[in-house]
Amino acid sequence: MTLFRTLAAAAVAMIVAGMACAQTVGIGTGPAGSLTNNLGAVIAGVATQGTGLEVRAQPYDESQQHFALTSSGDLAFSLGNIQELRAAINGTEQSEDSGLPNMRAVARLIDIRVGLFVRADSGINSISELRGKRVPVGYGSQATERYALIALLAAGGLTTSDVVGVEVQNMDEGAAAFLEGQVGAMMSFVLDPALLRNSEAVGGITRSKRGIKMLEIPDDPDAVAAMTTAFSGASIVTTNTFDGRPGFEREHGSPLPYVDHPTRTMAYDILIAASTETDEELVYKVVKTLAANKNAFLVTGEPQYLSFSKDTMATQYDGVEYHPGAIRYYREMGIWPSN
């Protein structure tokens, strides 16, 4: 009996040790198939190799869900954009009354470019000219895109009251309404493969005639201020061509069919975040591993991932603190701000 108990205790110890070795580290993302879920899968693969742990992307319907789980320590990391993270920390906008002040940035990953598009033959050449036009609004299942639309309209001196709003749940519905002629404009990610295809599909117009065109953010400080007030963390980037970016030149060519000159575009950053509950050493290892594996982002062929750079991982944001584990790595690399 004593021998049996000894062997049983040893077996339990081995099982417990095996469970510890098989520890799963969760990264909360958007729904399955979403941009952040796909990005999370790339990060999980890289982080698994770099940490020796099993890292998995775990999809959720809304960012508030996985941010809350990361804040409590039930998830190690979350993926989200800067507007979502600020809202979560401060308990504002889509996270109203649910502040999570212990959330911390870990790394800036990529920027997402978003714009308003019209038919190339519409005669509309600026955002301000959408006044009185039918435009998708609402975005009930995509809170971030609701604020993005408000920001894009604000850059043109408009509000949702200045357009004839057609309620949609998400960008896909808005694009479908546009392609069916129900609305005169649509909002879309600028570097979206579906958008490239749609540029040929609008009214049967061929790519050479540019079926759709993107409306530029005005080169006006007041316009930019209105945009960034409506969407905290938004910035301006210039979009022109793919410039030899892998995968997409082979399929779609260059330049972009709907951009024929350097165009000022709204952008916002996607970050990986953690909380004060997340182990400092784990954060350090993940950041170090991501910094050394840019090729993991490039080989996917996703144009949205091409803005990843270790030199911008420590981008500073008003009102958002970084995790100590991330700061330790950035200081070692000499990319943490001295002040």
C-alpha positions in Angstrom: 0.0 0.0 0.0 2.8 2.4 0.9 4.5 1.6 -2.5 1.2 2.1 -4.3 0.7 5.5 -2.6 4.3 6.5 -3.5 3.8 5.5 -7.1 0.4 7.3 -7.2 1.9 10.5 -5.8 4.7 10.3 -8.4 2.2 9.9 -11.2 0.2 12.9 -10.0 3.4 14.9 -9.8 4.2 13.9 -13.4 0.7 14.9 -14.6 0.9 18.3 -12.8 4.4 18.9 -14.3 3.1 17.9 -17.7 0.2 20.3 -17.4 2.7 23.1 -16.4 4.8 22.3 -19.5 1.7 22.4 -21.7 0.7 25.8 -20.3 -1.4 27.7 -22.8 -0.9 31.4 -23.2 -4.0 33.1 -24.7 -4.1 36.1 -27.0 -7.6 37.6 -27.2 -8.5 38.8 -30.7 -11.6 39.7 -32.7 -13.9 37.1 -34.2 -12.6 34.2 -36.2 -11.5 35.3 -39.6 -11.1 39.0 -38.6 -7.9 40.9 -39.3 -6.9 40.8 -35.6 -7.7 37.1 -35.3 -5.5 36.4 -38.4 -2.8 38.6 -37.0 -3.1 36.9 -33.6 -2.5 33.5 -35.3 0.8 34.8 -36.8 1.9 36.2 -33.4 0.9 33.0 -31.6 3.1 30.9 -34.0 6.1 33.2 -33.6 5.6 33.5 -29.8 5.3 29.7 -29.4 8.7 29.2 -30.9 10.3 32.0 -28.9 8.9 31.2 -25.5 8.5 27.4 -25.5 4.9 27.8 -24.4 1.8 27.0 -26.4 0.5 30.4 -27.5 -3.0 30.5 -29.1 -5.1 33.2 -30.6 -8.5 33.1 -29.0 -11.4 34.8 -30.8 -14.1 37.0 -29.1 -17.0 38.9 -30.5 -15.9 42.2 -29.0 -12.6 43.7 -27.8 -14.2 44.6 -24.4 -14.5 40.9 -23.7 -10.9 39.9 -24.2 -9.6 43.2 -22.7 -11.5 42.4 -19.5 -10.1 38.9 -19.4 -6.6 40.2 -19.9 -7.1 42.8 -17.2 -8.1 40.1 -14.7 -5.2 37.8 -15.7 -7.4 35.1 -17.4 -5.7 36.0 -20.7 -2.1 37.0 -21.1 -2.5 39.3 -24.0 -5.1 41.1 -26.2 -4.9 42.5 -29.7 -6.7 45.7 -30.5 -6.4 49.1 -32.0 -5.3 52.3 -30.2 -8.8 53.7 -30.0 -10.2 50.5 -28.4 -7.3 50.3 -25.9 -7.7 53.9 -24.8 -11.4 53.4 -24.4 -10.8 50.3 -22.3 -8.3 52.0 -20.1 -10.5 55.1 -19.5 -13.9 53.5 -19.5 -15.1 55.7 -22.4 -16.9 55.2 -25.8 -17.5 51.5 -26.4 -16.1 50.6 -23.0 -18.1 53.2 -21.1 -18.3 52.6 -17.4 -15.9 49.6 -17.7 -12.5 51.2 -17.1 -9.5 48.9 -17.0 -6.7 51.1 -15.8 -4.2 48.2 -15.4 -4.1 47.5 -19.1 -0.7 48.2 -20.7 0.6 48.5 -24.2 3.2 45.8 -25.2 4.0 46.7 -28.8 2.8 48.6 -31.8 2.4 46.0 -34.5 0.9 47.5 -37.8 -1.2 50.4 -39.0 -4.6 49.9 -40.6 -5.5 52.4 -43.3 -9.2 53.2 -43.8 -10.9 55.5 -46.3 -14.1 56.5 -48.0 -14.6 55.4 -51.6 -16.9 56.5 -54.4 -17.4 55.5 -58.0 -14.7 57.0 -60.2 -17.4 58.5 -62.5 -19.5 59.9 -59.6 -18.2 63.4 -59.9 -17.4 63.4 -56.1 -13.9 64.5 -55.5 -13.8 65.3 -51.8 -15.3 64.1 -48.5 -17.2 67.4 -48.1 -19.1 66.6 -51.3 -20.7 63.6 -49.6 -23.1 66.1 -48.0 -26.7 64.9 -48.8 -25.5 61.6 -50.3 -26.4 58.1 -49.2 -23.7 56.7 -47.0 -23.5 53.6 -44.8 -23.6 54.4 -41.1 -24.2 52.6 -37.8 -21.7 49.7 -37.9 -23.5 48.1 -35.0 -21.1 45.1 -34.9 -17.9 47.1 -35.5 -17.6 49.8 -32.9 -14.2 50.8 -34.1 -15.5 51.4 -37.6 -18.4 53.5 -36.3 -15.9 55.9 -34.9 -13.7 55.6 -38.0 -16.6 56.7 -40.2 -17.4 59.7 -37.9 -13.7 60.7 -38.0 -13.5 60.4 -41.8 -16.6 62.6 -42.2 -15.3 65.0 -39.7 -12.1 65.5 -41.8 -14.5 66.8 -44.5 -16.4 69.0 -42.1 -19.4 66.7 -41.9 -21.2 64.7 -39.4 -23.5 61.7 -39.8 -26.4 64.1 -39.8 -25.1 65.7 -43.0 -25.4 62.6 -45.0 -28.4 60.3 -45.7 -27.4 57.5 -43.4 -28.1 53.9 -44.4 -27.7 51.6 -41.4 -25.3 48.7 -41.8 -23.8 46.2 -39.3 -20.3 46.1 -40.7 -18.0 47.0 -43.6 -19.1 44.0 -45.7 -22.7 45.2 -45.6 -21.6 48.7 -46.5 -19.6 47.4 -49.4 -22.5 45.2 -50.6 -24.8 48.2 -50.5 -22.3 50.2 -52.5 -21.8 47.6 -55.2 -25.6 47.2 -55.5 -26.0 51.0 -56.0 -27.9 51.5 -52.8 -25.4 54.1 -51.5 -23.1 56.5 -53.1 -20.0 55.8 -51.0 -18.5 53.1 -48.8 -15.9 52.8 -46.1 -13.2 50.2 -46.5 -9.7 49.2 -45.5 -7.4 50.7 -48.1 -5.1 47.7 -48.4 -7.9 45.1 -48.5 -7.8 42.4 -51.2 -11.6 42.5 -51.5 -11.4 46.2 -52.2 -8.9 45.6 -55.0 -11.3 43.1 -56.6 -14.3 45.5 -56.1 -12.3 48.3 -57.9 -13.0 46.2 -61.0 -16.5 45.2 -60.1 -18.3 48.5 -59.7 -20.7 48.8 -62.6 -18.6 46.5 -64.7 -15.9 49.2 -65.1 -12.5 47.8 -65.8 -9.5 48.4 -63.7 -7.9 50.5 -66.4 -10.8 53.0 -66.0 -10.6 52.9 -62.2 -14.0 51.7 -61.1 -13.7 53.4 -57.7 -11.5 56.1 -56.2 -10.5 57.0 -52.6 -11.4 60.4 -51.2 -8.3 62.1 -49.7 -8.0 63.5 -46.2 -7.7 67.3 -46.7 -4.2 68.8 -46.3 -5.6 71.1 -43.6 -4.6 71.2 -39.9 -8.3 71.8 -38.9 -9.4 68.8 -40.9 -6.8 66.6 -39.2 -7.7 67.9 -35.8 -11.3 67.1 -36.4 -10.4 63.6 -37.4 -8.2 62.9 -34.5 -10.7 64.4 -32.0 -13.3 61.9 -33.3 -10.9 59.0 -33.3 -8.2 59.1 -30.7 -5.0 57.8 -32.0 -5.8 58.3 -35.7 -3.0 59.6 -37.9 -2.3 60.5 -41.5 -0.2 58.3 -43.8 0.4 58.6 -47.5 -0.8 55.7 -49.7 0.5 55.3 -53.2 1.6 51.9 -54.5 2.5 48.5 -53.2 6.2 49.2 -54.1 7.1 45.6 -54.8 5.3 44.3 -51.7 5.2 40.5 -51.9 2.2 38.6 -53.1 -0.1 41.5 -54.0 1.9 42.8 -57.0 1.7 39.4 -58.5 -2.1 39.3 -58.2 -3.1 42.9 -58.5 -0.2 44.9 -60.0 1.0 48.3 -59.0 0.0 51.0 -58.4 -3.3 50.5 -56.6 -6.0 50.7 -59.2 -7.9 53.3 -57.1 -5.0 55.5 -56.2 -3.3 57.4 -59.0 -1.2 59.8 -56.9 0.2 59.9 -53.3 -3.0 60.1 -51.3 -3.5 61.2 -47.6 -5.2 58.4 -45.8 -6.5 57.9 -42.2 -4.6 55.3 -40.3 -4.7 53.8 -36.8 -2.4 51.4 -35.1 -3.0 47.8 -34.0 -1.2 46.9 -30.7 -0.7 43.9 -28.6 -1.6 44.7 -25.0 -1.2 43.0 -21.6 -2.1 44.0 -18.0 -0.2 44.4 -14.8 -1.3 40.8 -14.1 0.8 39.5 -17.1 4.2 38.1 -16.1 7.0 40.5 -16.9 9.3 37.8 -18.1 6.7 36.5 -20.5 6.1 39.9 -22.0 9.8 40.4 -22.4 10.2 37.1 -24.3 7.3 37.7 -26.5 8.4 41.2 -27.5 12.0 40.1 -28.1 10.7 37.2 -30.3 8.4 39.4 -32.3 11.2 42.0 -32.9 13.4 39.3 -34.4 10.8 37.8 -36.7 9.5 40.4 -39.2 9.6 37.8 -41.9 6.7 36.0 -40.2 4.6 39.0 -41.0 5.9 39.4 -44.6 5.4 35.8 -45.8 1.7 36.0 -45.2 1.4 38.2 -48.2 -1.1 40.4 -46.3 -0.4 44.1 -47.3 -1.8 45.3 -43.9 1.1 43.5 -42.1 3.8 45.3 -44.1 4.1 48.3 -41.8 5.4 46.1 -39.0 8.9 47.2 -37.9 10.8 46.6 -34.7 11.8 50.3 -34.8 8.1 51.4 -34.3 7.2 48.8 -31.7 7.7 51.3 -28.8 5.5 54.0 -30.4 4.3 56.4 -27.6 0.6 57.2 -27.1 -0.9 59.8 -24.9 -2.6 58.2 -21.9 -1.3 54.7 -22.5 1.5 53.2 -20.5 3.8 50.3 -21.5 4.3 47.1 -19.7 7.5 46.9 -17.7 8.6 43.7 -19.6 8.3 45.5 -22.9 10.1 48.6 -21.6 13.0 46.4 -20.4 13.5 45.0 -24.0 13.1 48.4 -25.6 15.7 49.9 -23.3 18.1 47.1 -24.1 17.6 47.8 -27.8 18.0 51.5 -27.4 14.6 52.4 -28.9 12.9 53.5 -25.7 12.5 57.3 -25.4 15.1 58.7 -23.0 12.7 61.3 -21.6 
